[in-house]
Amino acid sequence: MLWLWNYFRGYVVIEVTGFSVERFVNLAVHHGIYIWDVKFGKKGVVMKVSPKGFKMLRPFCRKTKCKVRILQKRGYPFIAFKYRKRKLLAGGFIFLVISLYLLSSFVWRIEIIGNDKLTNTQILTSLKSMGLDTGRVKYLIDTKKIKKTLQLKFNEISWVDVHIKGTRAIVNLSESIEKKEVEDKSYPCDIIAAKDGVITNMVTVSGTSVRKQKDIVRKGDILVKGEITAGIEGESVVREIVHAEAEVRARVFNEMSFFVPFKYTEKRYTGDTEKKYGLKILEKKFNLPMPGTKFKNYEKSISMNQLKINEDYPLPFFIYTEHIKEFREIELTRNIEQAKEYADKIITGRVVRELDIDADFVDKTFEYAQEPGGIRVNAVVVTIERIDQKQRIEANSL
């Protein structure tokens, strides 16, 4: 605001030289002349002063024998005097200032900080229903009410702050730590095998083990029965149905089969690029009149740049750029060894994507069969992983 006031009032940038510059400044300040941005220049001391204050400096120059030189004249009065005969330009400038002032009364960007579990879309949709959206008058937004409503709507939010800064609405939040789910152990159950495998390790907490280490099991086989028997040989045996618990790890053989062709197409970029520009106002796009791309095969990506007065005052105007990169599709051929290497990469990718993150990789074996146009790959990936899975014991089976 101080900068704006000085701009509309006008000011001059002066350079003071001599042996008593410090005394010159003290005299000016003592007589109520406002001087700011005082710093050393190439020859003397550079400072800023209002036009009225500049006229009052003459007697202090004589007293201190300092010389004052005007470096620049800045501000609206000097611009208005320079272009006093160009009324259309002056009118355009006034219109621009008024437009910027009016645009600064709206919210043009919403920033969300601190969300991890909740997505931006979820929060923005809720904010819109609460009256906070781009294009809303910022003075009519009740930030206190929005804070309370957000916390009531989302259990994931433990703390939230909403405030308006310039034309930005900033939503700063902290998410609550997830409570560890308490497992329901009130029902009776067995432990069954979730996959085929060979048991390598078995720890039973409750229930009766019916399998042991090195046993081969199939998917669905009972590993631990949800019952406990007690009694002395020759006497009556007590049977109690319980919630079985165990950790069973097994060697699992994961079979994979796929075809690797000898001929394939590879995308190679030529290095030639094009750029196309457009304007976006709010949600409306305006493409600049430009010829179509000369490339036959290309990839397109878009970057968006929001215009702003400064960081706190973004405007509802976006310059978007289409980046177009040319590429060529080249037909290539693999030999058998290259096909095998590529098969190994495919297996590694599938292991990462498809197998359990807690599984320990042990070994992998391949079998190759050459077919017309490529090779058929049959692979077995060996892992050690947990295979225990709980299965409820129904009342009618007791």
C-alpha positions as CSV (number, residue, x, y, z in Angstrom):
1,M,0.0,0.0,0.0
2,L,2.9,2.4,0.8
3,W,4.4,1.6,-2.6
4,L,1.0,2.3,-4.3
5,W,0.7,5.6,-2.4
6,N,4.2,6.7,-3.5
7,Y,3.5,5.7,-7.1
8,F,0.3,7.8,-7.4
9,R,1.8,10.7,-5.5
10,G,5.0,10.5,-7.6
11,Y,8.6,10.6,-6.5
12,V,12.1,11.3,-7.8
13,V,15.3,9.2,-7.5
14,I,18.2,11.6,-6.7
15,E,21.9,11.2,-6.2
16,V,23.6,13.4,-3.6
17,T,27.4,13.9,-3.7
18,G,29.7,15.9,-1.5
19,F,31.6,15.7,1.8
20,S,28.6,16.2,4.1
21,V,26.0,13.8,2.7
22,E,25.2,12.5,6.2
23,R,24.5,16.0,7.5
24,F,22.4,16.7,4.4
25,V,20.2,13.7,5.1
26,N,19.9,14.6,8.9
27,L,18.8,18.2,8.0
28,A,16.2,16.9,5.6
29,V,14.7,14.4,8.1
30,H,14.8,17.0,10.9
31,H,12.7,19.4,8.7
32,G,10.1,16.7,8.1
33,I,11.1,15.7,4.5
34,Y,10.4,12.0,3.9
35,I,13.4,10.2,2.4
36,W,13.5,6.4,1.7
37,D,15.5,3.7,0.1
38,V,18.8,5.4,0.9
39,K,21.8,3.5,-0.5
40,F,25.3,4.0,-1.8
41,G,25.6,4.6,-5.6
42,K,28.5,4.8,-8.0
43,K,29.4,8.4,-7.1
44,G,27.3,9.3,-4.1
45,V,24.3,8.3,-2.1
46,V,21.1,7.5,-4.0
47,M,17.7,8.1,-2.4
48,K,14.0,8.7,-3.1
49,V,12.0,11.7,-2.2
50,S,8.6,13.2,-3.2
51,P,8.5,16.2,-5.7
52,K,7.4,18.5,-2.9
53,G,10.2,17.3,-0.6
54,F,12.7,17.7,-3.5
55,K,11.9,21.4,-3.8
56,M,12.6,21.9,-0.1
57,L,16.1,20.4,-0.4
58,R,17.8,23.5,-2.0
59,P,18.7,25.4,1.3
60,F,20.3,22.2,2.7
61,C,22.4,21.9,-0.4
62,R,23.8,25.3,0.2
63,K,24.4,24.6,3.9
64,T,26.2,21.3,3.3
65,K,27.7,22.2,-0.1
66,C,26.3,19.0,-1.5
67,K,25.2,18.5,-5.1
68,V,21.9,16.9,-6.0
69,R,21.2,15.3,-9.3
70,I,17.9,13.8,-10.5
71,L,18.4,10.3,-11.8
72,Q,14.7,9.3,-12.5
73,K,11.2,10.6,-12.2
74,R,8.7,8.0,-11.3
75,G,5.0,7.7,-10.6
76,Y,1.7,8.5,-12.0
77,P,2.0,12.4,-12.2
78,F,5.1,12.2,-14.4
79,I,3.5,9.6,-16.7
80,A,0.3,11.6,-16.9
81,F,2.3,14.7,-17.8
82,K,4.3,12.9,-20.4
83,Y,1.2,11.5,-22.1
84,R,-1.2,14.4,-21.3
85,K,-2.2,14.7,-25.0
86,R,-2.9,11.0,-25.5
87,K,-6.3,10.7,-23.8
88,L,-7.0,7.3,-25.2
89,L,-3.9,5.9,-23.7
90,A,-4.6,7.5,-20.3
91,G,-8.2,6.1,-20.5
92,G,-6.8,2.7,-21.2
93,F,-4.4,2.9,-18.3
94,I,-7.2,3.9,-15.9
95,F,-9.4,1.1,-17.3
96,L,-6.6,-1.3,-16.6
97,V,-6.1,-0.2,-13.0
98,I,-9.8,-0.4,-12.3
99,S,-10.0,-3.8,-13.9
100,L,-7.1,-5.1,-11.9
101,Y,-8.7,-3.7,-8.7
102,L,-12.1,-5.4,-9.5
103,L,-10.4,-8.7,-10.4
104,S,-8.5,-8.6,-7.1
105,S,-11.9,-8.8,-5.3
106,F,-12.4,-12.5,-6.4
107,V,-10.7,-15.8,-5.7
108,W,-8.9,-17.1,-8.7
109,R,-6.9,-20.0,-7.2
110,I,-7.5,-22.5,-4.5
111,E,-4.4,-24.2,-3.0
112,I,-4.7,-27.3,-0.8
113,I,-1.7,-28.2,1.5
114,G,-1.2,-31.2,3.7
115,N,-3.7,-33.7,2.1
116,D,-2.5,-37.3,1.5
117,K,-5.5,-39.6,2.0
118,L,-8.1,-37.1,0.7
119,T,-7.8,-36.1,-3.0
120,N,-7.8,-32.5,-4.2
121,T,-11.0,-33.4,-6.1
122,Q,-12.8,-34.5,-3.0
123,I,-11.9,-31.4,-1.1
124,L,-12.6,-29.0,-4.0
125,T,-16.0,-30.5,-4.5
126,S,-16.9,-30.0,-0.8
127,L,-15.5,-26.5,-0.8
128,K,-17.7,-25.6,-3.8
129,S,-20.8,-26.7,-2.0
130,M,-19.7,-24.5,1.0
131,G,-19.4,-21.4,-1.2
132,L,-15.7,-21.4,-1.8
133,D,-14.9,-21.7,-5.6
134,T,-12.9,-19.9,-8.2
135,G,-14.7,-16.8,-9.3
136,R,-16.4,-16.1,-5.9
137,V,-16.2,-12.7,-4.3
138,K,-13.6,-13.2,-1.5
139,Y,-15.3,-10.7,0.9
140,L,-18.5,-13.0,1.0
141,I,-16.6,-16.2,1.9
142,D,-17.1,-17.3,5.5
143,T,-13.8,-19.0,6.2
144,K,-14.7,-19.8,9.8
145,K,-17.8,-21.7,8.8
146,I,-15.9,-23.6,6.1
147,K,-13.3,-24.7,8.6
148,K,-16.0,-26.2,10.9
149,T,-17.9,-27.8,8.1
150,L,-14.8,-29.4,6.6
151,Q,-13.8,-31.0,9.9
152,L,-17.4,-32.3,10.5
153,K,-17.6,-33.7,7.0
154,F,-14.2,-35.5,6.8
155,N,-13.2,-37.7,9.7
156,E,-9.7,-37.9,8.2
157,I,-9.1,-34.2,9.0
158,S,-7.8,-33.5,12.5
159,W,-6.9,-29.8,11.9
160,V,-7.7,-27.3,9.1
161,D,-7.1,-23.6,8.4
162,V,-8.7,-21.7,5.6
163,H,-7.7,-18.1,4.8
164,I,-7.7,-15.7,1.8
165,K,-4.4,-14.1,0.7
166,G,-4.7,-11.8,-2.3
167,T,-6.8,-13.7,-4.8
168,R,-5.7,-17.1,-3.4
169,A,-7.7,-19.3,-1.0
170,I,-5.3,-21.4,1.0
171,V,-6.6,-24.6,2.7
172,N,-4.0,-25.9,5.1
173,L,-4.9,-29.2,6.8
174,S,-3.5,-32.1,8.8
175,E,-4.9,-35.6,8.5
176,S,-5.5,-37.8,11.5
177,I,-3.4,-41.0,11.9
178,E,-5.4,-44.1,11.0
179,K,-6.4,-46.2,13.9
180,K,-5.2,-49.7,13.8
181,E,-8.1,-52.0,13.0
182,V,-8.9,-54.3,15.9
183,E,-9.4,-57.8,14.4
184,D,-12.6,-59.5,15.4
185,K,-11.7,-62.8,17.1
186,S,-15.1,-63.6,18.5
187,Y,-16.0,-66.1,15.7
188,P,-14.5,-69.7,15.3
189,C,-12.4,-70.3,12.2
190,D,-9.9,-72.6,10.6
191,I,-6.6,-71.6,8.8
192,I,-6.5,-72.7,5.2
193,A,-4.0,-72.4,2.4
194,A,-4.4,-69.4,0.1
195,K,-2.1,-70.8,-2.5
196,D,-0.4,-74.1,-3.5
197,G,3.0,-74.5,-2.0
198,V,5.5,-76.4,0.2
199,I,5.4,-75.3,3.9
200,T,8.8,-73.9,5.0
201,N,7.8,-72.4,8.4
202,M,4.7,-72.7,10.6
203,V,3.9,-71.0,13.9
204,T,0.5,-71.8,15.5
205,V,-0.8,-69.5,18.1
206,S,-4.2,-71.1,18.7
207,G,-5.9,-74.1,17.2
208,T,-4.7,-77.5,16.2
209,S,-2.1,-77.9,13.4
210,V,-2.9,-80.6,10.9
211,R,0.1,-79.8,8.6
212,K,3.8,-79.5,9.3
213,Q,7.0,-78.2,7.7
214,K,7.8,-79.6,4.3
215,D,4.2,-80.7,3.6
216,I,2.9,-80.0,0.1
217,V,-0.5,-78.2,0.3
218,R,-3.1,-77.2,-2.2
219,K,-5.1,-74.0,-2.2
220,G,-8.1,-74.5,0.2
221,D,-6.4,-77.2,2.3
222,I,-6.9,-76.9,6.1
223,L,-3.6,-76.0,7.8
224,V,-4.8,-75.3,11.3
225,K,-8.2,-76.5,12.7
226,G,-10.1,-74.1,14.8
227,E,-10.5,-76.5,17.7
228,I,-8.6,-77.7,20.8
229,T,-9.0,-81.1,22.4
230,A,-8.0,-81.8,26.0
231,G,-8.2,-84.9,28.1
232,I,-6.2,-88.0,29.4
233,E,-5.9,-91.1,27.3
234,G,-8.7,-93.5,28.2
235,E,-10.9,-90.8,29.6
236,S,-13.5,-88.5,27.9
237,V,-11.9,-85.9,25.6
238,V,-13.1,-82.3,25.7
239,R,-13.4,-80.5,22.3
240,E,-13.5,-76.7,22.2
241,I,-14.1,-74.7,19.0
242,V,-11.8,-71.6,18.9
243,H,-10.6,-68.8,16.6
244,A,-7.5,-70.3,15.0
245,E,-4.4,-68.1,14.6
246,A,-1.2,-69.0,12.8
247,E,1.6,-67.7,10.5
248,V,2.4,-70.1,7.7
249,R,5.0,-69.4,5.1
250,A,5.5,-71.6,2.1
251,R,7.6,-72.0,-1.0
252,V,5.3,-71.0,-3.8
253,F,5.8,-71.8,-7.5
254,N,4.3,-69.0,-9.7
255,E,3.9,-70.1,-13.3
256,M,4.0,-67.5,-16.1
257,S,3.7,-68.0,-19.8
258,F,3.9,-65.5,-22.6
259,F,5.1,-64.9,-26.2
260,V,8.0,-62.7,-27.2
261,P,8.0,-61.8,-31.0
262,F,11.2,-61.4,-33.0
263,K,9.9,-58.3,-34.9
264,Y,8.8,-55.3,-32.9
265,T,8.3,-51.5,-33.4
266,E,10.3,-49.0,-31.5
267,K,9.5,-45.3,-31.0
268,R,12.4,-42.9,-31.7
269,Y,12.2,-39.1,-31.3
270,T,13.7,-37.0,-34.1
271,G,14.4,-34.0,-31.9
272,D,12.1,-31.7,-34.0
273,T,9.5,-29.9,-31.9
274,E,6.7,-27.4,-32.3
275,K,4.8,-25.2,-29.9
276,K,1.3,-23.9,-30.1
277,Y,-0.2,-21.3,-27.8
278,G,-3.7,-20.5,-26.6
279,L,-5.5,-18.5,-24.0
280,K,-7.8,-19.8,-21.3
281,I,-10.2,-17.5,-19.4
282,L,-11.7,-19.4,-16.5
283,E,-12.9,-22.6,-18.2
284,K,-13.1,-21.3,-21.7
285,K,-10.2,-22.0,-24.2
286,F,-9.3,-19.8,-27.1
287,N,-6.8,-21.3,-29.6
288,L,-4.6,-18.8,-31.4
289,P,-4.9,-19.1,-35.2
290,M,-1.9,-21.2,-36.2
291,P,-1.4,-23.8,-38.9
292,G,-1.7,-27.5,-38.0
293,T,1.4,-29.6,-37.2
294,K,3.6,-30.8,-40.1
295,F,4.4,-34.0,-38.2
296,K,2.9,-37.3,-39.1
297,N,3.7,-39.1,-35.8
298,Y,3.9,-37.0,-32.7
299,E,3.2,-36.8,-29.0
300,K,1.5,-33.8,-27.4
301,S,1.8,-32.4,-23.9
302,I,0.2,-29.3,-22.5
303,S,1.6,-26.9,-19.9
304,M,-0.4,-24.2,-18.2
305,N,0.8,-20.8,-16.9
306,Q,-1.5,-18.7,-14.8
307,L,-1.0,-14.9,-15.2
308,K,-0.6,-13.0,-12.0
309,I,0.3,-9.6,-10.6
310,N,2.5,-11.3,-8.0
311,E,2.4,-14.6,-6.0
312,D,-0.6,-13.6,-4.0
313,Y,-2.6,-12.1,-6.8
314,P,-3.1,-14.7,-9.6
315,L,-5.6,-13.7,-12.3
316,P,-8.3,-15.7,-14.2
317,F,-6.1,-15.8,-17.3
318,F,-4.0,-18.8,-18.4
319,I,-1.5,-19.1,-21.2
320,Y,-1.3,-22.7,-22.2
321,T,1.3,-24.2,-24.5
322,E,1.1,-27.3,-26.5
323,H,4.4,-29.1,-26.8
324,I,4.6,-31.3,-29.9
325,K,7.4,-33.8,-30.3
326,E,7.9,-35.8,-33.5
327,F,8.8,-39.4,-33.5
328,R,9.3,-42.2,-36.0
329,E,8.3,-45.8,-35.6
330,I,11.1,-48.1,-36.6
331,E,10.7,-51.8,-37.3
332,L,13.4,-53.8,-35.6
333,T,14.2,-57.5,-35.2
334,R,15.5,-59.4,-32.1
335,N,17.6,-62.6,-32.3
336,I,17.0,-65.5,-29.9
337,E,19.4,-64.2,-27.2
338,Q,17.9,-60.7,-27.3
339,A,14.4,-62.2,-27.0
340,K,15.5,-64.2,-23.9
341,E,16.9,-61.0,-22.3
342,Y,13.7,-59.2,-23.0
343,A,11.7,-62.1,-21.4
344,D,13.8,-61.7,-18.3
345,K,12.8,-58.0,-18.1
346,I,9.1,-59.0,-18.5
347,I,9.4,-61.5,-15.7
348,T,11.0,-58.9,-13.4
349,G,8.3,-56.4,-14.1
350,R,5.5,-58.9,-13.5
351,V,7.1,-60.0,-10.2
352,V,7.1,-56.4,-9.0
353,R,3.5,-55.8,-10.1
354,E,1.7,-59.1,-9.4
355,L,3.4,-60.7,-6.4
356,D,2.9,-59.8,-2.8
357,I,5.2,-57.1,-1.6
358,D,6.2,-59.2,1.5
359,A,7.1,-62.2,-0.7
360,D,10.8,-63.2,-0.7
361,F,12.1,-63.9,-4.2
362,V,14.1,-67.2,-4.2
363,D,14.6,-68.4,-7.8
364,K,13.3,-68.4,-11.4
365,T,13.6,-70.9,-14.2
366,F,12.8,-70.6,-17.9
367,E,11.8,-72.9,-20.7
368,Y,11.9,-71.6,-24.2
369,A,10.1,-73.0,-27.2
370,Q,10.7,-71.4,-30.6
371,E,7.6,-70.7,-32.6
372,P,7.0,-69.0,-35.9
373,G,7.8,-65.3,-35.4
374,G,9.1,-65.6,-31.9
375,I,9.6,-67.7,-28.8
376,R,7.2,-69.1,-26.2
377,V,8.4,-68.5,-22.6
378,N,7.3,-70.7,-19.8
379,A,8.7,-69.4,-16.5
380,V,8.5,-70.5,-12.9
381,V,9.2,-67.9,-10.2
382,V,9.8,-69.4,-6.8
383,T,9.0,-67.2,-3.7
384,I,8.6,-67.7,0.0
385,E,5.4,-66.0,1.2
386,R,2.6,-66.2,3.7
387,I,-0.2,-68.5,2.6
388,D,-2.4,-68.6,5.8
389,Q,-6.0,-67.5,5.3
390,K,-8.8,-67.5,7.8
391,Q,-12.1,-69.4,7.0
392,R,-15.1,-69.0,9.3
393,I,-16.5,-72.2,10.8
394,E,-20.3,-72.1,10.1
395,A,-22.7,-73.1,12.9
396,N,-24.2,-76.0,10.9
397,S,-20.8,-77.6,10.5
398,L,-20.0,-77.7,14.3
